[in-house]
């Protein structure tokens, strides 16, 4: 299985990485790896948006199933809850 080259970045622009990811990787697995590699707070929830389409990706789907293409940008952002500080 070949990897797809994508850019994963934080929505606020603080972190960015060009990586090759397998198509059978789930969005949830991507988020877990990103939280670990970038030492993101584990008590926060994150989501991933496919920049090309503006679509927020379901954590249970795979990169292949959502149509991630070569050189796509996957934007990671925190899910903010009302009343959080």
C-alpha positions, 0 to 999 in steps of 0.5 A, spaced: 500 500 500 502 506 498 502 512 502 499 519 500 503 525 501 499 530 505 500 536 509 497 536 516 497 543 520 494 546 526 488 551 524 492 557 528 498 556 524 502 554 530 504 547 527 505 544 520 508 537 517 508 534 510 507 527 511 506 520 507 499 517 510 496 510 509 489 510 506 487 506 511 488 510 517 482 513 520 481 520 522 481 518 529 488 515 529 491 521 525 488 525 531 491 521 536 498 521 533 497 528 532 496 529 539 502 525 541 507 528 536 505 535 537 504 534 545 497 537 544 492 537 551 489 530 552 483 533 555 481 537 549 477 534 543 479 536 536 477 535 529 480 535 522 477 539 516 479 537 509 481 544 506 480 543 499 472 541 500 471 545 507 468 538 510 469 536 517 471 529 517 468 523 521 473 520 526 471 513 524 472 514 516 479 513 513 483 517 509 481 513 502 473 513 504 473 521 504 477 522 498 483 525 501 488 526 495 495 527 494 498 534 497 491 535 500 491 539 507 488 536 513 487 542 518 486 540 525 482 544 530 480 544 537 472 543 538 470 549 543 465 548 548 460 553 550 463 556 557 470 553 556 476 558 558 
